[in-house]
């Protein structure tokens, strides 16, 4: 199982961008959550991601971009 952390790259509706912050929120909330530095990828839909390009995205709106080097190291 993979983790998503600050500094990872996401594909979002705002384009490809780097994560600058992660906030875990309660279902139905959009803010007022807990600031965290990493999250299991299976829990991403419980988070709001702050992005380097000045936007934010909800977990269900993002896809993690994994480098081929990361994938190779898991083999």
C-alpha positions in Angstrom: 0.0 0.0 0.0 1.3 3.4 -1.0 1.3 6.7 1.0 0.7 10.2 -0.4 2.9 12.8 1.3 3.8 16.5 1.0 6.1 17.0 -2.0 4.3 14.3 -4.1 2.9 15.2 -7.5 -0.8 15.0 -8.3 -2.8 15.3 -11.4 -5.8 17.5 -10.7 -8.5 19.5 -12.5 -6.2 22.4 -12.0 -3.3 20.6 -13.8 -0.3 18.8 -12.5 1.0 20.2 -9.2 3.0 19.4 -6.1 1.3 18.9 -2.7 2.2 21.7 -0.2 -0.3 20.7 2.5 -2.7 17.9 3.5 -5.7 18.3 5.7 -7.8 15.3 6.9 -11.4 16.3 7.3 -14.6 14.7 8.5 -17.0 13.4 5.8 -19.0 16.3 4.4 -16.5 18.9 5.6 -14.3 21.0 3.4 -12.1 22.6 6.1 -11.4 22.6 9.8 -9.6 19.3 9.7 -6.3 18.1 11.0 -3.0 19.1 9.3 -1.0 16.0 8.4 2.2 15.3 6.4 1.2 11.9 4.8 -1.8 9.7 4.3 -2.4 6.2 3.0 -3.5 6.4 -0.6 -6.7 4.4 0.1 -7.7 7.3 2.5 -7.1 10.2 0.1 -10.9 10.9 -0.3 -10.9 12.0 3.3 -8.4 14.8 2.6 -8.1 18.2 1.1 -4.8 18.8 -0.7 -3.1 22.3 -0.9 -1.2 22.6 -4.2 1.9 24.5 -5.2 -0.1 26.2 -8.0 -2.2 28.0 -5.5 -5.3 25.8 -5.8 -6.6 23.0 -3.6 -8.3 19.7 -4.5 -10.4 17.2 -2.7 -9.1 13.6 -2.6 -11.7 12.3 -5.0 -10.5 14.8 -7.5 -6.8 13.8 -7.7 -4.6 11.0 -9.1 -1.1 10.5 -7.7 1.6 10.6 -10.3 4.1 7.8 -9.6 7.6 8.0 -11.2 8.9 4.9 -13.0 11.8 4.9 -10.5 9.4 4.5 -7.6 7.6 1.7 -9.3 10.8 -0.1 -10.1 12.1 0.2 -6.5 9.0 -1.7 -5.3 9.8 -4.8 -7.4 
